[in-house]
């Protein structure tokens, strides 16, 4: 029984259980390295890691994020916010381009763009804007 109590004491560092030869005072414990230089090094390391995380997040957001977005069958060409929770999104599926309205709980096709309309938009033709505005007004009525 005594053996079970003494065995864990053998695993302790000798500086914790050592007693000097005169047995009047116990041996000094090892000093813990909690001075200001260690705390400053720890704080600087933490600040460096946090700055690295923020910097990488900014770079990822600034330069486009994930490279595989839009590489599938459906590609998001662009979009614009129309309200707090509504968006108009231009999608490309193969050779077809769709303007869809997206709101919570609903996605609706607003307009299917023909090649002529798409080419006009690519040439920055103001006629495209008028056609799009007319198509949206027709859908609302």
DSSP file (Angstrom, degrees, kcal/mol; ACC not computed):
  #  RESIDUE AA STRUCTURE BP1 BP2  ACC     N-H-->O    O-->H-N    N-H-->O    O-->H-N    TCO  KAPPA ALPHA  PHI   PSI    X-CA   Y-CA   Z-CA
    1    1 A X     >        0   0    0      0, 0.0     4,-0.9     0, 0.0     3,-0.5   0.000 360.0 360.0 360.0 -44.9    0.0    0.0    0.0
    2    2 A X  H  >  +     0   0    0      1,-0.2     4,-1.8     2,-0.2     3,-0.2   0.814 360.0  62.8 -63.9 -30.6    2.8    2.4    0.9
    3    3 A X  H  > S+     0   0    0      1,-0.2     4,-1.9     2,-0.2    -1,-0.2   0.875  98.8  54.3 -64.2 -37.4    4.5    1.5   -2.4
    4    4 A X  H  > S+     0   0    0     -3,-0.5     4,-0.6     1,-0.2    -1,-0.2   0.809 110.4  47.0 -67.2 -30.1    1.5    2.9   -4.3
    5    5 A X  H  < S+     0   0    0     -4,-0.9     4,-0.4    -3,-0.2    -1,-0.2   0.810 114.0  46.0 -80.7 -30.5    1.8    6.2   -2.5
    6    6 A X  H >X S+     0   0    0     -4,-1.8     4,-0.9     1,-0.2     3,-0.7   0.803  96.6  72.7 -83.1 -30.6    5.6    6.6   -3.0
    7    7 A X  H >X S+     0   0    0     -4,-1.9     3,-0.9     1,-0.3     4,-0.6   0.883  94.7  50.9 -58.2 -44.9    5.8    5.6   -6.7
    8    8 A X  H >X S+     0   0    0     -4,-0.6     3,-0.9     1,-0.2     4,-0.5   0.827 103.4  61.4 -63.2 -28.0    4.2    8.9   -8.0
    9    9 A X  H X4 S+     0   0    0     -3,-0.7     3,-0.7    -4,-0.4    -1,-0.2   0.791  95.2  61.4 -67.0 -26.6    6.7   10.9   -5.9
   10   10 A X  H << S+     0   0    0     -3,-0.9    -1,-0.2    -4,-0.9    -2,-0.2   0.747  98.7  57.2 -70.6 -22.5    9.6    9.3   -7.9
   11   11 A X  H << S+     0   0    0     -3,-0.9    -1,-0.2    -4,-0.6    -2,-0.2   0.651  86.9  96.4 -83.1 -15.5    8.2   10.8  -11.1
   12   12 A X  S << S-     0   0    0     -3,-0.7     5,-0.1    -4,-0.5    -3,-0.0  -0.401  90.8 -93.2 -70.9 150.2    8.4   14.4   -9.7
   13   13 A X    >>  -     0   0    0      1,-0.1     3,-1.3    -2,-0.1     4,-0.9  -0.329  31.8-122.6 -61.5 147.5   11.5   16.5  -10.5
   14   14 A X  H 3> S+     0   0    0      1,-0.3     4,-1.5     2,-0.2     3,-0.2   0.780 108.0  65.1 -65.9 -25.5   14.2   16.2   -7.9
   15   15 A X  H 34 S+     0   0    0      1,-0.2    -1,-0.3     2,-0.2    -2,-0.0   0.768  99.7  53.3 -69.7 -22.6   14.2   19.9   -7.3
   16   16 A X  H <4 S+     0   0    0     -3,-1.3    -1,-0.2     1,-0.2    -2,-0.2   0.807 121.7  27.0 -80.0 -29.4   10.7   19.8   -6.0
   17   17 A X  H  < S+     0   0    0     -4,-0.9    -2,-0.2    -3,-0.2    -1,-0.2   0.436  92.7 115.5-113.2   0.0   11.3   17.1   -3.4
   18   18 A X     <  -     0   0    0     -4,-1.5     9,-1.5    -5,-0.2     2,-0.4  -0.433  43.8-164.9 -74.3 144.5   15.0   17.6   -2.6
   19   19 A X  B     -A   26   0A   0      7,-0.2     7,-0.2    -2,-0.1    -2,-0.0  -0.988  25.5-109.8-126.9 137.5   16.0   18.7    0.8
   20   20 A X    >   -     0   0    0      5,-1.0     3,-1.6    -2,-0.4     7,-0.0  -0.138  35.0-102.4 -64.8 164.9   19.4   20.1    1.6
   21   21 A X  T 3  S+     0   0    0      1,-0.3    -1,-0.1     2,-0.1    -2,-0.0   0.825 120.7  54.6 -61.3 -34.1   21.7   18.0    3.7
   22   22 A X  T 3  S-     0   0    0      3,-0.1    -1,-0.3     1,-0.1    -2,-0.1   0.611  94.9-144.7 -79.6  -7.8   21.2   20.0    6.9
   23   23 A X  S <  S+     0   0    0     -3,-1.6     3,-0.1     2,-0.2    -2,-0.1   0.590  71.1 107.0  60.3  13.3   17.4   19.4    6.6
   24   24 A X  S    S+     0   0    0      1,-0.3     2,-0.4     2,-0.0    -1,-0.1   0.874  82.8  23.9 -87.0 -40.4   16.6   22.8    8.0
   25   25 A X  S    S-     0   0    0      3,-0.0    -5,-1.0     0, 0.0    -1,-0.3  -0.968  83.2-118.1-126.7 141.5   15.4   24.4    4.8
   26   26 A X  B     -A   19   0A   0     -2,-0.4    -7,-0.2    -7,-0.2     3,-0.1  -0.361  42.3 -91.3 -72.6 158.5   14.1   22.9    1.6
   27   27 A X        -     0   0    0     -9,-1.5    -1,-0.1     1,-0.1     2,-0.1  -0.363  51.7 -96.5 -65.7 147.3   16.0   23.3   -1.6
   28   28 A X        -     0   0    0      1,-0.1    -1,-0.1    -3,-0.1     2,-0.1  -0.382  38.2-120.4 -68.1 142.7   14.9   26.3   -3.7
   29   29 A X        -     0   0    0      1,-0.1     2,-0.2    -3,-0.1    -1,-0.1  -0.405  37.3 -88.6 -76.9 159.6   12.4   25.6   -6.4
   30   30 A X        -     0   0    0     -2,-0.1     2,-0.2     1,-0.1    -1,-0.1  -0.510  47.3-114.7 -69.2 133.1   13.2   26.4  -10.0
   31   31 A X        -     0   0    0     -2,-0.2     2,-0.3     1,-0.1    -1,-0.1  -0.474  26.1-125.3 -70.7 137.1   12.3   30.0  -10.9
   32   32 A X        -     0   0    0     -2,-0.2     2,-2.1     1,-0.1    -1,-0.1  -0.641  18.2-122.0 -82.3 140.1    9.5   30.3  -13.4
   33   33 A X        +     0   0    0     -2,-0.3    -1,-0.1     1,-0.2     2,-0.0  -0.408  65.7 131.2 -82.3  66.9   10.4   32.4  -16.5
   34   34 A X        +     0   0    0     -2,-2.1    -1,-0.2     4,-0.1     2,-0.1  -0.345  30.2 130.2-112.6  50.6    7.6   35.0  -16.1
   35   35 A X  S  > S-     0   0    0      1,-0.1     4,-1.8    -2,-0.0     3,-0.4  -0.453  74.1 -94.9 -96.9 177.5    9.5   38.2  -16.4
   36   36 A X  H  > S+     0   0    0      1,-0.2     4,-2.4     2,-0.2     5,-0.2   0.795 119.6  58.3 -65.4 -30.4    8.7   41.1  -18.6
   37   37 A X  H  > S+     0   0    0      2,-0.2     4,-2.1     1,-0.2    -1,-0.2   0.899 107.7  46.6 -68.8 -38.6   10.9   40.0  -21.5
   38   38 A X  H  > S+     0   0    0     -3,-0.4     4,-2.2     2,-0.2    -2,-0.2   0.903 113.4  48.9 -68.1 -40.1    9.1   36.7  -21.9
   39   39 A X  H  X S+     0   0    0     -4,-1.8     4,-2.4     2,-0.2    -2,-0.2   0.890 111.1  50.4 -65.6 -38.4    5.7   38.4  -21.7
   40   40 A X  H  X S+     0   0    0     -4,-2.4     4,-2.5     2,-0.2    -2,-0.2   0.903 110.3  49.8 -65.3 -41.0    6.9   41.0  -24.3
   41   41 A X  H  X S+     0   0    0     -4,-2.1     4,-2.2     2,-0.2    -2,-0.2   0.903 111.8  48.4 -63.7 -41.0    8.1   38.2  -26.6
   42   42 A X  H  X S+     0   0    0     -4,-2.2     4,-2.3     2,-0.2    -2,-0.2   0.920 112.4  48.0 -65.4 -44.1    4.8   36.3  -26.3
   43   43 A X  H  X S+     0   0    0     -4,-2.4     4,-2.5     2,-0.2    -2,-0.2   0.897 111.9  50.0 -64.1 -40.7    2.7   39.5  -27.0
   44   44 A X  H  X S+     0   0    0     -4,-2.5     4,-2.2     2,-0.2    -1,-0.2   0.904 110.9  49.5 -65.4 -41.0    4.9   40.3  -30.0
   45   45 A X  H  X S+     0   0    0     -4,-2.2     4,-2.2     2,-0.2    -2,-0.2   0.906 111.4  48.8 -63.5 -41.7    4.4   36.8  -31.4
   46   46 A X  H  X S+     0   0    0     -4,-2.3     4,-2.5     2,-0.2    -2,-0.2   0.912 111.3  49.8 -64.1 -42.9    0.6   37.0  -30.8
   47   47 A X  H  X S+     0   0    0     -4,-2.5     4,-2.4     1,-0.2    -2,-0.2   0.884 110.3  51.2 -63.1 -38.3    0.5   40.4  -32.6
   48   48 A X  H  X S+     0   0    0     -4,-2.2     4,-2.1     2,-0.2    -2,-0.2   0.912 110.9  47.1 -65.5 -43.2    2.5   39.0  -35.5
   49   49 A X  H  X S+     0   0    0     -4,-2.2     4,-2.2     2,-0.2    -2,-0.2   0.920 113.4  48.2 -65.5 -43.7    0.2   36.0  -35.9
   50   50 A X  H  X S+     0   0    0     -4,-2.5     4,-2.4     1,-0.2     5,-0.2   0.903 111.4  50.2 -63.5 -41.0   -2.9   38.1  -35.7
   51   51 A X  H  X S+     0   0    0     -4,-2.4     4,-2.6     1,-0.2    -1,-0.2   0.881 109.8  51.7 -63.9 -37.8   -1.5   40.6  -38.3
   52   52 A X  H  X S+     0   0    0     -4,-2.1     4,-2.5     2,-0.2    -2,-0.2   0.910 110.2  48.2 -64.7 -42.8   -0.7   37.6  -40.6
   53   53 A X  H  X S+     0   0    0     -4,-2.2     4,-2.1     2,-0.2    -2,-0.2   0.930 114.4  45.5 -63.8 -45.9   -4.2   36.3  -40.4
   54   54 A X  H  X S+     0   0    0     -4,-2.4     4,-2.3     2,-0.2    -2,-0.2   0.910 113.5  50.4 -64.8 -42.1   -5.7   39.8  -41.1
   55   55 A X  H  X S+     0   0    0     -4,-2.6     4,-2.4     1,-0.2    -2,-0.2   0.910 110.8  47.5 -63.3 -43.7   -3.3   40.3  -43.9
   56   56 A X  H  X S+     0   0    0     -4,-2.5     4,-2.4     2,-0.2    -1,-0.2   0.879 111.2  52.0 -66.7 -36.6   -4.0   37.0  -45.6
   57   57 A X  H  X S+     0   0    0     -4,-2.1     4,-2.1    -5,-0.2    -2,-0.2   0.904 110.1  48.8 -63.7 -41.0   -7.8   37.7  -45.2
   58   58 A X  H  X S+     0   0    0     -4,-2.3     4,-2.8     2,-0.2    -2,-0.2   0.923 112.0  48.5 -64.8 -44.3   -7.4   41.1  -46.9
   59   59 A X  H  X S+     0   0    0     -4,-2.4     4,-2.5     2,-0.2     6,-0.3   0.910 111.2  50.1 -62.3 -42.4   -5.3   39.6  -49.8
   60   60 A X  H  <>S+     0   0    0     -4,-2.4     5,-1.9     1,-0.2    -1,-0.2   0.904 115.7  42.3 -63.2 -41.3   -7.9   36.8  -50.3
   61   61 A X  H ><5S+     0   0    0     -4,-2.1     3,-0.7    -5,-0.2    -2,-0.2   0.881 116.0  49.4 -71.6 -38.1  -10.7   39.3  -50.4
   62   62 A X  H 3<5S+     0   0    0     -4,-2.8    -2,-0.2     1,-0.2    -3,-0.2   0.881 113.5  43.4 -70.3 -40.0   -8.8   41.8  -52.5
   63   63 A X  T 3<5S-     0   0    0     -4,-2.5    -1,-0.2    -5,-0.2    -2,-0.1   0.016 124.4 -84.9-105.7  28.4   -7.6   39.4  -55.2
   64   64 A X  T < 5 -     0   0    0     -3,-0.7     2,-0.2    -4,-0.0    -3,-0.2   0.358  49.7-125.7 100.3  -5.1  -10.7   37.4  -55.8
   65   65 A X  S   <S+     0   0    0     -5,-1.9     2,-0.3    -6,-0.3    -4,-0.1  -0.448  76.5  23.5  74.3-132.9  -10.9   34.6  -53.3
   66   66 A X    >   -     0   0    0     -2,-0.2     3,-0.9     1,-0.1    -6,-0.0  -0.529  61.9-146.9 -80.4 134.2  -11.2   31.1  -54.5
   67   67 A X  T 3  S+     0   0    0     -2,-0.3    -1,-0.1     1,-0.2    -2,-0.0   0.675  91.9  63.0 -74.7 -15.9  -10.0   30.3  -58.1
   68   68 A X  T >  S+     0   0    0      2,-0.1     3,-1.4     3,-0.0     2,-0.3   0.464  71.7 114.8 -90.5  -0.5  -12.7   27.6  -58.7
   69   69 A X  T <  S+     0   0    0     -3,-0.9     6,-0.0     1,-0.3     0, 0.0  -0.540  85.7  11.2 -71.3 129.3  -15.7   29.9  -58.4
   70   70 A X  T 3  S+     0   0    0     -2,-0.3    -1,-0.3     4,-0.2    -2,-0.1   0.632  92.3 113.3  82.7  13.7  -17.5   30.1  -61.7
   71   71 A X    <   +     0   0    0     -3,-1.4    -2,-0.1     4,-0.0     4,-0.1   0.407  61.8  76.9 -96.2   1.6  -15.7   27.2  -63.4
   72   72 A X  S    S-     0   0    0      2,-0.5    -3,-0.0    -4,-0.2     3,-0.0   0.098 107.0 -70.4 -92.7-153.6  -18.7   25.0  -63.7
   73   73 A X  S    S+     0   0    0      1,-0.1    21,-0.9    20,-0.1     2,-0.5   0.880 120.4  53.2 -71.2 -40.3  -21.7   24.9  -66.0
   74   74 A X  E    S-B   93   0B   0     19,-0.2    -2,-0.5    17,-0.0     2,-0.4  -0.863  71.4-169.8-102.3 128.6  -23.2   28.0  -64.4
   75   75 A X  E     -B   92   0B   0     17,-2.5    17,-2.5    -2,-0.5     2,-0.8  -0.963  20.5-135.6-119.4 133.1  -21.0   31.2  -64.2
   76   76 A X  E     -B   91   0B   0     -2,-0.4    15,-0.2    15,-0.2     3,-0.1  -0.788  22.5-179.4 -85.9 111.8  -21.9   34.3  -62.3
   77   77 A X  E     -     0   0B   0     13,-2.5     2,-0.3    -2,-0.8    -1,-0.2   0.884  59.0 -43.6 -80.4 -40.9  -21.0   37.1  -64.7
   78   78 A X  E     -B   90   0B   0     12,-1.4    12,-2.9     2,-0.0    -1,-0.3  -0.979  52.0-160.1-174.6 176.4  -22.1   39.9  -62.3
   79   79 A X  E     -B   89   0B   0     -2,-0.3     2,-0.3    10,-0.3    10,-0.2  -0.985   4.8-153.4-166.8 162.7  -24.6   41.2  -59.9
   80   80 A X  E     -B   88   0B   0      8,-2.4     8,-2.6    -2,-0.3     2,-0.4  -0.997  25.5-116.1-145.7 144.3  -26.0   44.3  -58.2
   81   81 A X  E     -B   87   0B   0     -2,-0.3     6,-0.3     6,-0.2     3,-0.1  -0.668  25.1-179.8 -82.0 131.8  -27.8   44.8  -54.9
   82   82 A X        -     0   0    0      4,-2.5     2,-0.3    -2,-0.4     5,-0.2   0.534  65.7 -22.7-106.2 -11.9  -31.3   46.2  -55.3
   83   83 A X  S    S-     0   0    0      3,-1.4    -1,-0.1     1,-0.0     0, 0.0  -0.909  92.2 -55.9-172.3-164.3  -32.2   46.4  -51.7
   84   84 A X  S    S+     0   0    0     -2,-0.3    -1,-0.0     1,-0.2    -3,-0.0   0.877 133.7   5.2 -64.3 -37.4  -31.4   45.1  -48.3
   85   85 A X  S    S+     0   0    0     19,-0.0     2,-0.4    -3,-0.0    19,-0.3   0.232 112.0  92.9-133.2  13.6  -32.0   41.5  -49.3
   86   86 A X        +     0   0    0     17,-0.2    -4,-2.5     2,-0.0    -3,-1.4  -0.884  45.2 176.3-114.8 143.9  -32.6   41.6  -53.0
   87   87 A X  E     -BC  81 102B   0     15,-2.4    15,-3.3    -2,-0.4     2,-0.5  -0.980  25.8-141.5-140.6 151.9  -30.1   41.2  -55.9
   88   88 A X  E     -BC  80 101B   0     -8,-2.6    -8,-2.4    -2,-0.3     2,-0.4  -0.981  28.4-170.5-110.1 127.0  -30.1   41.1  -59.7
   89   89 A X  E     -BC  79 100B   0     11,-2.9    11,-2.9    -2,-0.5     2,-0.6  -0.962  18.0-144.8-125.5 134.8  -27.6   38.6  -60.9
   90   90 A X  E     -BC  78  99B   0    -12,-2.9   -13,-2.5    -2,-0.4   -12,-1.4  -0.886  25.4-172.9 -99.5 119.0  -26.4   37.9  -64.5
   91   91 A X  E     -BC  76  98B   0      7,-3.1     7,-2.4    -2,-0.6     2,-0.5  -0.807  15.4-152.5-112.2 150.4  -25.7   34.2  -65.1
   92   92 A X  E     +BC  75  97B   0    -17,-2.5   -17,-2.5    -2,-0.3     2,-0.5  -0.991  12.1 178.7-123.4 124.9  -24.2   32.5  -68.1
   93   93 A X  E >   -BC  74  96B   0      3,-3.2     3,-2.3    -2,-0.5     2,-0.4  -0.930  68.9 -54.7-123.4 103.2  -25.1   28.9  -68.8
   94   94 A X  T 3  S-     0   0    0    -21,-0.9   -19,-0.0    -2,-0.5     0, 0.0  -0.524 121.9 -20.7  63.7-121.6  -23.3   27.8  -71.9
   95   95 A X  T 3  S+     0   0    0     -2,-0.4     2,-0.4    -3,-0.1    -1,-0.3   0.401 121.0  95.6 -96.4   0.0  -24.2   30.3  -74.6
   96   96 A X  E <   -C   93   0B   0     -3,-2.3    -3,-3.2    16,-0.0     2,-0.5  -0.759  56.8-161.3 -96.7 137.0  -27.4   31.5  -72.7
   97   97 A X  E     -CD  92 113B   0     16,-0.8    16,-2.7    -2,-0.4     2,-0.4  -0.973   8.8-169.3-119.6 130.8  -27.3   34.5  -70.4
   98   98 A X  E     -CD  91 112B   0     -7,-2.4    -7,-3.1    -2,-0.5     2,-0.6  -0.941  17.8-150.5-123.0 137.7  -30.0   35.1  -67.8
   99   99 A X  E     -CD  90 111B   0     12,-3.2    11,-3.1    -2,-0.4    12,-1.8  -0.946  29.3-177.8-102.5 119.2  -30.8   38.0  -65.7
  100  100 A X  E     -CD  89 109B   0    -11,-2.9   -11,-2.9    -2,-0.6     2,-0.5  -0.897  24.5-136.0-121.6 147.9  -32.4   36.7  -62.5
  101  101 A X  E     -CD  88 108B   0      7,-3.3     7,-2.5    -2,-0.4     2,-0.5  -0.881  21.4-162.1 -99.5 131.3  -33.8   38.4  -59.4
  102  102 A X  E     +CD  87 107B   0    -15,-3.3   -15,-2.4    -2,-0.5     2,-0.3  -0.962  20.7 152.2-120.1 124.6  -32.8   36.8  -56.1
  103  103 A X  E >   - D   0 106B   0      3,-2.8     3,-2.3    -2,-0.5     2,-0.2  -0.910  58.3 -65.0-139.5 167.3  -34.6   37.5  -52.9
  104  104 A X  T 3  S+     0   0    0    -19,-0.3     3,-0.1    -2,-0.3   -19,-0.0  -0.365 122.3   0.4 -59.0 120.8  -35.0   35.4  -49.7
  105  105 A X  T 3  S+     0   0    0     -2,-0.2     2,-0.3     1,-0.1    -1,-0.3   0.488 123.8  73.0  83.4   3.5  -37.0   32.3  -50.6
  106  106 A X  E <   -D  103   0B   0     -3,-2.3    -3,-2.8     2,-0.0     2,-0.4  -0.977  46.3-176.5-155.7 138.0  -37.4   33.1  -54.3
  107  107 A X  E     -D  102   0B   0     -2,-0.3     2,-0.4    -5,-0.2    -5,-0.2  -0.998  18.8-178.2-129.4 127.3  -35.3   33.3  -57.5
  108  108 A X  E     -D  101   0B   0     -7,-2.5    -7,-3.3    -2,-0.4     2,-0.5  -0.986  29.3-121.3-132.8 136.4  -37.1   34.5  -60.6
  109  109 A X  E     +D  100   0B   0     -2,-0.4    -9,-0.3    -9,-0.2     3,-0.1  -0.621  28.1 178.6 -73.1 124.1  -35.9   34.9  -64.2
  110  110 A X  E     -     0   0B   0    -11,-3.1     2,-0.3    -2,-0.5   -10,-0.2   0.814  63.7  -7.8 -94.2 -37.6  -36.2   38.5  -65.2
  111  111 A X  E     -D   99   0B   0    -12,-1.8   -12,-3.2     2,-0.0     2,-0.6  -0.968  51.5-140.6-161.9 141.3  -34.8   38.4  -68.8
  112  112 A X  E     -D   98   0B   0     -2,-0.3     2,-0.4   -14,-0.2   -14,-0.2  -0.944  30.7-140.5-103.8 120.4  -33.1   36.0  -71.1
  113  113 A X  E     -D   97   0B   0    -16,-2.7   -16,-0.8    -2,-0.6     2,-0.1  -0.650   8.6-144.6 -87.8 133.3  -30.5   37.8  -73.1
  114  114 A X     >  -     0   0    0     -2,-0.4     4,-2.3   -18,-0.1     5,-0.2  -0.394  31.4-102.8 -84.1 170.2  -30.0   37.1  -76.8
  115  115 A X  H  > S+     0   0    0      1,-0.2     4,-2.8     2,-0.2     5,-0.2   0.878 122.7  54.1 -61.7 -36.9  -26.5   37.2  -78.5
  116  116 A X  H  > S+     0   0    0      1,-0.2     4,-2.3     2,-0.2    -1,-0.2   0.923 109.3  46.9 -64.2 -43.5  -27.3   40.5  -80.0
  117  117 A X  H  > S+     0   0    0      2,-0.2     4,-2.0     1,-0.2    -1,-0.2   0.896 113.2  49.3 -64.4 -39.3  -28.2   42.0  -76.6
  118  118 A X  H  X S+     0   0    0     -4,-2.3     4,-2.1     2,-0.2    -2,-0.2   0.918 111.4  48.2 -67.0 -42.6  -25.1   40.6  -75.1
  119  119 A X  H  X S+     0   0    0     -4,-2.8     4,-1.6     1,-0.2    -2,-0.2   0.881 110.1  52.9 -65.3 -37.1  -22.9   41.9  -77.9
  120  120 A X  H  <>S+     0   0    0     -4,-2.3     5,-2.7     1,-0.2    -1,-0.2   0.893 109.9  48.4 -63.6 -39.0  -24.5   45.3  -77.6
  121  121 A X  H ><5S+     0   0    0     -4,-2.0     3,-1.4     1,-0.2    -2,-0.2   0.876 108.4  53.8 -68.2 -36.7  -23.7   45.3  -73.8
  122  122 A X  H 3<5S+     0   0    0     -4,-2.1    -1,-0.2     1,-0.3    -2,-0.2   0.818 107.6  50.9 -67.4 -29.4  -20.2   44.3  -74.5
  123  123 A X  T 3<5S-     0   0    0     -4,-1.6    -1,-0.3    -5,-0.1    -2,-0.2   0.333 116.2-116.8 -87.4   7.3  -19.8   47.3  -76.9
  124  124 A X  T < 5 +     0   0    0     -3,-1.4     2,-0.4     1,-0.2    -3,-0.2   0.883  50.5 175.3  56.9  42.0  -21.2   49.6  -74.2
  125  125 A X    >>< -     0   0    0     -5,-2.7     3,-1.3     1,-0.1     4,-0.7  -0.664  31.3-146.6 -77.9 125.1  -24.2   50.4  -76.3
  126  126 A X  H 3> S+     0   0    0     -2,-0.4     4,-1.5     1,-0.3    -1,-0.1   0.705  94.7  73.6 -66.2 -16.7  -26.7   52.6  -74.4
  127  127 A X  H 3> S+     0   0    0      1,-0.2     4,-2.4     2,-0.2    -1,-0.3   0.844  89.2  59.1 -64.5 -32.2  -29.5   50.8  -76.3
  128  128 A X  H <> S+     0   0    0     -3,-1.3     4,-2.8     1,-0.2     5,-0.2   0.909 102.3  52.5 -62.4 -42.4  -28.9   47.7  -74.2
  129  129 A X  H  X S+     0   0    0     -4,-0.7     4,-2.5     1,-0.2    -1,-0.2   0.910 110.5  47.8 -60.9 -41.3  -29.6   49.7  -71.0
  130  130 A X  H  X S+     0   0    0     -4,-1.5     4,-2.5     2,-0.2    -1,-0.2   0.910 111.9  49.3 -66.6 -41.7  -32.9   50.9  -72.5
  131  131 A X  H  X S+     0   0    0     -4,-2.4     4,-2.5     2,-0.2    -2,-0.2   0.910 112.6  48.0 -63.7 -41.7  -33.8   47.4  -73.6
  132  132 A X  H  X S+     0   0    0     -4,-2.8     4,-2.4     2,-0.2    -2,-0.2   0.917 111.7  49.6 -64.9 -43.4  -33.1   46.0  -70.2
  133  133 A X  H  X S+     0   0    0     -4,-2.5     4,-2.1    -5,-0.2    -2,-0.2   0.907 112.1  48.5 -62.6 -41.5  -35.1   48.7  -68.5
  134  134 A X  H  X S+     0   0    0     -4,-2.5     4,-2.2     2,-0.2    -2,-0.2   0.914 111.0  50.3 -64.2 -43.3  -38.0   48.1  -70.8
  135  135 A X  H  X S+     0   0    0     -4,-2.5     4,-1.9     1,-0.2    -2,-0.2   0.896 110.9  48.9 -63.9 -39.8  -37.9   44.3  -70.2
  136  136 A X  H  X S+     0   0    0     -4,-2.4     4,-1.6     1,-0.2    -1,-0.2   0.889 110.4  50.5 -67.4 -38.3  -37.8   44.8  -66.4
  137  137 A X  H  X S+     0   0    0     -4,-2.1     4,-1.1     1,-0.2    -1,-0.2   0.882 108.9  52.2 -66.7 -37.2  -40.8   47.2  -66.6
  138  138 A X  H  < S+     0   0    0     -4,-2.2     3,-0.3     1,-0.2    -1,-0.2   0.886 108.2  51.4 -64.9 -38.8  -42.7   44.7  -68.6
  139  139 A X  H  < S+     0   0    0     -4,-1.9    -1,-0.2     1,-0.2    -2,-0.2   0.848 107.2  53.7 -66.7 -33.7  -42.0   41.9  -66.0
  140  140 A X  H  <        0   0    0     -4,-1.6    -1,-0.2     1,-0.2    -2,-0.2   0.772 360.0 360.0 -73.7 -25.0  -43.3   44.2  -63.2
  141  141 A X     <        0   0    0     -4,-1.1    -1,-0.2    -3,-0.3    -2,-0.2   0.458 360.0 360.0 -85.6 360.0  -46.6   44.8  -64.9
